[in-house]
């Protein structure tokens, strides 16, 4: 008896929990064929033993289609519904609390904690006025982390891209501000110390190296999407 296959037509049909499972079971030592079989098993919701019975060309075709969907760029979705609850993305991400930022930044680095990061970025909408809305006050990622495992992968990837881009802009703006401050301090100190110029150059170089390191880390997380 052939297994019935329901192939996802978009990232809206794939949950974060499915993707987390896929990331847990894949291995760098997997052959292309075995990787394709795992993809079909997880994202089409059938047993791996049943995938073995499907024609190999069909398995590869399905896996290729799913892989292409995952690689596509996703835009931020400010609001979405799960069951009877409407969740909204943090309206003003630049002014989030230190607790929110620390939780978000730490959980975004690992796919197995991504549901906790989503619980920081998205919370139930408590008030709506035209296009604007307020979300529930943050009470820790544990509040909605289990719920967020069922969030569509399209929502997850879109929020990740948005956050990383915003963080990159904030890092660049911070570096620009600090470079200006260091340069102004050097001008004041130049008359009293010849060596201050060298210290200024070293400080600016250190700031630039720090930004590059943070940017590389950000790109590493994003490339693993």
C-alpha positions as CSV (number, residue, x, y, z in Angstrom):
1,X,0.0,0.0,0.0
2,X,1.4,3.4,-1.0
3,X,1.7,6.1,1.6
4,X,-0.5,9.2,1.1
5,X,1.7,12.3,0.7
6,X,0.6,15.8,1.4
7,X,3.3,18.1,0.0
8,X,3.5,21.6,1.5
9,X,2.8,24.2,-1.2
10,X,4.4,27.1,0.7
11,X,6.2,27.9,3.9
12,X,2.8,28.6,5.5
13,X,2.3,24.8,5.5
14,X,5.5,24.1,7.4
15,X,5.7,24.8,11.2
16,X,8.6,25.9,13.2
17,X,8.4,22.6,15.1
18,X,8.8,20.6,11.9
19,X,11.9,22.6,10.9
20,X,13.4,22.2,14.4
21,X,12.9,18.4,14.1
22,X,14.5,18.4,10.6
23,X,17.5,20.4,12.0
24,X,17.9,17.8,14.8
25,X,17.9,14.7,12.6
26,X,20.1,16.0,9.7
27,X,23.8,15.2,9.7
28,X,26.7,16.6,7.6
29,X,27.5,13.0,6.8
30,X,24.0,12.4,5.2
31,X,24.1,11.5,1.5
32,X,22.0,13.7,-0.8
33,X,19.5,10.9,-1.2
34,X,19.2,10.3,2.6
35,X,18.8,14.0,3.2
36,X,16.0,14.2,0.7
37,X,14.3,11.2,2.3
38,X,14.5,13.0,5.7
39,X,13.0,16.2,4.2
40,X,10.1,14.3,2.7
41,X,9.5,12.4,6.0
42,X,9.5,15.5,8.2
43,X,7.8,18.1,6.0
44,X,5.2,15.7,4.4
45,X,4.5,14.1,7.8
46,X,5.1,10.5,6.9
47,X,7.2,7.8,8.4
48,X,10.7,7.4,7.1
49,X,10.1,3.7,6.4
50,X,7.2,4.8,4.1
51,X,9.5,7.2,2.3
52,X,11.8,4.3,1.4
53,X,8.9,2.9,-0.7
54,X,8.5,6.0,-2.8
55,X,10.2,6.3,-6.2
56,X,13.6,8.0,-5.7
57,X,13.0,10.5,-8.5
58,X,9.8,11.6,-6.8
59,X,11.6,11.9,-3.4
60,X,14.3,14.1,-4.9
61,X,11.7,16.2,-6.7
62,X,9.7,16.8,-3.6
63,X,12.8,17.6,-1.5
64,X,14.1,20.0,-4.1
65,X,10.8,21.8,-4.2
66,X,10.8,22.2,-0.4
67,X,14.4,23.2,-0.3
68,X,13.7,26.0,-2.8
69,X,10.8,27.3,-0.7
70,X,13.0,27.4,2.4
71,X,15.7,29.4,0.6
72,X,13.3,32.1,-0.6
73,X,13.4,35.5,1.1
74,X,10.5,36.2,3.5
75,X,9.2,39.6,4.4
76,X,8.2,40.5,8.0
77,X,4.6,39.6,8.9
78,X,3.5,42.1,11.6
79,X,0.4,40.2,12.6
80,X,-0.8,36.6,12.3
81,X,-3.4,34.3,13.9
82,X,-3.0,31.0,15.5
83,X,-6.2,29.3,16.6
84,X,-8.3,32.2,18.0
85,X,-5.3,34.4,19.1
86,X,-3.9,37.2,17.0
87,X,-0.2,37.8,17.6
88,X,1.7,41.0,16.8
89,X,5.3,41.7,16.2
90,X,6.9,44.1,18.7
91,X,5.7,47.5,17.5
92,X,8.8,49.4,18.4
93,X,11.8,47.0,18.3
94,X,14.3,49.7,18.8
95,X,12.9,50.5,22.2
96,X,12.6,47.0,23.6
97,X,13.7,46.3,27.2
98,X,17.1,44.9,28.0
99,X,15.5,41.7,29.2
100,X,13.7,41.3,25.8
101,X,16.9,42.0,23.8
102,X,19.0,39.5,25.9
103,X,16.4,36.8,25.6
104,X,15.9,37.4,21.9
105,X,19.6,37.6,21.0
106,X,20.4,34.4,22.9
107,X,17.6,32.3,21.6
108,X,18.0,33.4,17.9
109,X,21.4,31.7,17.8
110,X,20.0,28.2,18.0
111,X,17.2,26.6,16.0
112,X,16.2,24.5,18.9
113,X,15.4,27.6,21.0
114,X,13.8,29.6,18.1
115,X,10.3,29.1,19.5
116,X,11.5,31.1,22.6
117,X,12.8,33.9,20.4
118,X,9.5,34.0,18.6
119,X,7.8,34.3,22.0
120,X,9.8,37.5,22.5
121,X,9.1,39.0,19.1
122,X,5.4,38.0,18.9
123,X,2.8,38.4,21.7
124,X,-1.0,38.6,21.8
125,X,-2.5,41.9,20.6
126,X,-4.4,43.5,23.4
127,X,-5.4,46.7,21.7
128,X,-5.9,47.8,18.1
129,X,-6.5,51.2,16.6
130,X,-6.5,51.3,12.8
131,X,-3.1,50.0,11.6
132,X,-1.5,50.4,15.1
133,X,-1.7,47.9,17.9
134,X,-0.4,47.2,21.4
135,X,0.9,43.7,22.5
136,X,0.8,42.0,25.8
137,X,3.5,43.1,28.3
138,X,6.6,40.8,28.2
139,X,6.5,38.2,31.0
140,X,9.3,35.9,29.8
141,X,9.7,33.8,26.7
142,X,8.2,30.7,28.5
143,X,4.7,32.2,28.3
144,X,4.2,31.6,24.6
145,X,7.2,29.5,23.6
146,X,5.3,26.2,23.3
147,X,2.6,27.9,21.2
148,X,5.2,29.4,18.9
149,X,6.4,25.9,17.8
150,X,3.3,25.8,15.6
151,X,4.0,29.2,14.0
152,X,4.4,29.0,10.1
153,X,8.0,28.9,9.0
154,X,7.3,31.9,6.7
155,X,6.6,34.0,9.8
156,X,9.7,32.8,11.6
157,X,12.1,33.4,8.7
158,X,10.6,36.9,8.0
159,X,11.0,38.0,11.6
160,X,14.6,36.7,11.7
161,X,15.6,38.6,8.6
162,X,14.0,41.8,9.9
163,X,15.7,41.5,13.3
164,X,19.2,40.8,11.9
165,X,18.9,43.7,9.4
166,X,17.8,46.1,12.1
167,X,20.6,44.9,14.5
168,X,23.1,45.5,11.7
169,X,21.8,49.0,11.2
170,X,22.0,49.7,14.9
171,X,25.6,48.3,15.1
172,X,26.7,50.5,12.3
173,X,25.0,53.6,13.8
174,X,26.6,52.9,17.1
175,X,30.1,52.5,15.5
176,X,29.6,55.8,13.6
177,X,28.6,57.6,16.8
178,X,31.5,56.2,18.9
179,X,34.0,57.1,16.1
180,X,32.7,60.6,16.2
181,X,33.0,60.8,20.0
182,X,36.6,59.3,20.0
183,X,37.7,61.8,17.2
184,X,36.3,64.8,19.1
185,X,38.0,63.7,22.3
186,X,41.3,63.3,20.4
187,X,41.0,66.9,19.1
188,X,40.7,68.1,22.7
189,X,43.6,66.1,23.9
190,X,45.9,66.6,21.0
191,X,47.4,69.8,22.4
192,X,48.4,68.0,25.7
193,X,49.6,64.6,24.3
194,X,51.2,63.7,21.0
195,X,50.4,60.0,21.6
196,X,46.7,60.7,21.8
197,X,46.4,60.5,18.0
198,X,47.8,56.9,18.0
199,X,45.4,55.9,20.7
200,X,42.5,57.4,18.7
201,X,43.5,55.3,15.7
202,X,43.7,52.2,17.8
203,X,40.4,52.9,19.4
204,X,38.7,53.4,16.0
205,X,40.3,50.2,14.6
206,X,39.1,48.3,17.6
207,X,35.6,49.5,17.1
208,X,35.6,48.6,13.4
209,X,37.0,45.1,14.3
210,X,34.2,44.6,16.8
211,X,31.6,45.6,14.3
212,X,33.0,43.2,11.7
213,X,33.0,40.3,14.3
214,X,29.4,41.0,15.2
215,X,28.4,41.2,11.6
216,X,30.1,37.9,10.8
217,X,28.3,36.3,13.7
218,X,25.0,37.7,12.4
219,X,25.7,36.4,8.9
220,X,26.6,33.0,10.3
221,X,23.2,32.7,12.1
222,X,21.3,33.9,9.0
223,X,23.2,31.6,6.6
224,X,22.1,28.7,8.8
225,X,18.5,29.4,7.9
